Amino acid sequence: MLRNLLKGRDNKSDIESDAEGKQGNWFNRLKSGLTKTRDQFLSQMSGLLRVGRKIDEDLMEEIEEILIQSDVGVDTTLVLMDNVRERVKAEGLSDSSELESVLKSEILNLLGEDVPLEIKDEKPYTILVLGVNGAGKTTTIGKLASRFITDGQRVVVAAGDTFRAAAEDQLAIWCERAGAELIRGGERAEPAAVVFDAIHAAKHRNADVLIVDTAGRLHTKKPLMDELSKIGRVMTKAHTGAPHEVLLVIDGTVGQNALMQAKIFNDAVPITSVAVTKLDGTAKGGIVIGVNAEIGAPVKLIGIGEKIDDLRDFAGADFVEALFTAETEDI
């Protein structure tokens, strides 16, 4: 029986080695996930930062163009490059090879301090999840639930997207995988009522975390924004301080449209954190740099793949280093 379970593996060390291989090195996986972004960004930037080129306005404008093409955003790029120009002048820099370290540090300044998504003392700690359909909301909720449960937390999930039967079904599958409890009201149920019931159920069941899913119809439609505002008000009345976290999930592949979505969602319910997904599928991952600067909410989570642990706390230093580091080894 043991041989059948191992399927030909020779010994325990083989199994341990395989487990380590599956986990991998996060930084290498991050580099791999950012391949498309880095290939566009780094290949162009490396040529500009070659040793011997004089730092002048033409060079600065070329760097600006690369940043904008990488979806950093026009406004954010202008702020970033103004800061770089000030550093160049203050430090008396003249060779283009000296700019890489300046760019890295100024990008980090824009990203701000790392703020991990952590469960505070409130019980249940409520997380309201926003985002358009297709952004990866359901997957993100499932991965978060799994993460909290692995850490020993009891998790309840509210199926607040009642406009699509498929949304509840997908959420049910993720909750079953993660071991989370799902509160659902059925198709066309009043979303705010479902959330209200979920809060009381979470309290009754002594849950540590309540994650609330919401509808993700086109963000330009006013009824959805009104609905989200109502959910926010209901949560505040039903539980002190709720929602404790308002997490916006944005698809990294849609570029500047994601920032437009973020601003509109922020008008409905003030966003406290952002999760950027699908960065492994885009050449424009610079969107991560612009989010905090544009809407004032930090990127707390980053997704670079489909594995359960490919959603991680965002670390600005790792992101910037991976963006500037060539991939020289197999992952």
Buried (B, 14 or more C-beta within 10 A) or exposed (E): EEEEEEEEBEEEEEEEEEEEEEEEEBEBBBBBBBBBBBEBBBEBBEEBBEEEBEBEEEBBEBBBEBBBBBBBBEEBBBBBBEBBBEBBEEEEBEEBEBBBEBBBEBBBEBBEEBBEBEBEEBBBBBBBBBBBBEBBBBBBBBBBBBBBBEEEBBBBBBBBBBBBEEBBEBBBEBBEEBEBBBBBBEBEBBBBBBBBBBBEBBBEBEBBBBBBBBBBBEBEEEEBBEBBBBBBEBBEEBBEEBBBBBBBBBBBBBBBBBBBBBEBBBEBBEBBBBBBBBBBBBBBBBBBBBBBBBBEBBBBBBBBBEEBBBBBBBBBEBBBBBBBBEBEEEE
